[in-house]
Amino acid sequence: MAISLNREGNPDGTIDLSVNIATTMFYNEYWEKAIKELGIKIFRENGKFSKNELSGVISELEILKQWTISNLEGIEREYMEERIVNLIEVIPEMFNQEDTILYIY
């Protein structure tokens, strides 16, 4: 299982775009720890956000990236940092319409 960022953009409300964040095990061990320590409010499991929250989401991801650099080593650091950089790049492109909402699950 994995945690991903999803856009439910099909006419029937199903997912039309999904970006993997991490495996559930990795997310629970590292992402959740960082989210709690940093007080992340928007970019968290079972969260959702719209285009007007984009700057806050990018800020939170930048903070998570700094936490990763400071607290992880080796393959864990590389994996998480790579995922964060990818999310920072693709999230703005996922807002194909003003009313788009992205979900994390």
C-alpha positions in Angstrom: 0.0 0.0 0.0 1.0 3.6 -0.6 0.1 7.1 0.3 -0.5 9.3 -2.7 -1.7 12.7 -3.8 -4.9 12.3 -5.9 -7.0 14.5 -8.2 -10.5 13.2 -8.6 -11.1 14.9 -11.9 -13.1 12.4 -13.9 -16.8 13.2 -14.5 -17.8 10.4 -12.2 -15.6 11.6 -9.4 -12.9 9.0 -9.8 -9.2 9.7 -9.7 -7.7 11.0 -13.0 -4.2 11.7 -11.7 -2.2 10.2 -8.8 1.3 11.0 -7.6 2.9 8.5 -5.2 4.2 10.1 -1.9 5.6 7.0 -0.1 4.8 3.5 0.9 2.5 3.3 3.9 5.3 1.9 6.0 7.8 4.7 5.1 5.1 7.4 5.4 4.1 6.2 8.9 7.8 6.0 10.1 9.3 9.2 8.6 6.6 11.5 7.1 4.3 11.3 10.1 7.2 11.9 12.5 8.2 15.0 10.6 4.6 16.3 10.2 4.1 16.0 14.0 7.5 17.6 14.9 7.0 20.5 12.4 3.3 21.1 13.1 2.4 20.6 9.4 -1.3 21.5 9.0 -2.2 21.1 5.3 0.0 18.4 3.7 -0.9 15.4 5.8 -2.6 12.1 5.3 -6.4 12.3 4.8 -5.9 16.0 4.0 -7.1 18.0 1.1 -6.3 21.3 -0.4 -7.3 23.7 -3.2 -5.4 26.0 -5.4 -5.7 29.0 -3.0 -3.7 26.9 -0.4 -0.9 26.2 -2.9 1.6 28.6 -1.4 1.1 27.1 2.1 1.5 23.6 0.7 4.7 24.4 -1.1 6.0 26.1 2.1 5.2 23.0 4.2 7.0 20.8 1.6 10.1 23.1 1.8 10.0 22.7 5.6 9.7 19.0 5.3 12.6 18.9 2.8 14.8 20.8 5.4 13.7 18.3 8.1 14.7 15.4 5.8 18.1 16.9 5.1 18.7 17.4 8.8 17.3 14.2 10.2 17.7 11.4 7.7 20.7 9.7 6.1 21.4 7.4 3.3 18.7 5.9 1.2 15.9 7.1 3.5 17.0 10.7 3.1 17.5 10.3 -0.7 14.0 8.7 -1.1 12.1 11.3 0.9 13.9 14.3 -0.5 13.4 13.0 -4.1 9.6 12.6 -3.4 9.4 16.1 -1.9 11.2 17.7 -4.8 8.9 15.9 -7.2 5.8 17.0 -5.3 6.9 20.7 -5.4 7.3 20.4 -9.1 4.1 18.6 -10.0 1.5 20.0 -7.6 1.1 23.3 -9.4 0.5 21.4 -12.6 -2.2 19.3 -11.0 -4.5 22.3 -10.7 -6.1 22.1 -14.2 -9.1 24.1 -13.0 -9.8 26.7 -10.3 -12.1 24.3 -8.5 -9.6 21.4 -8.4 -9.1 19.8 -5.0 -6.2 17.5 -4.3 -6.5 14.7 -1.7 -3.9 12.8 0.3 -4.7 9.2 1.0 
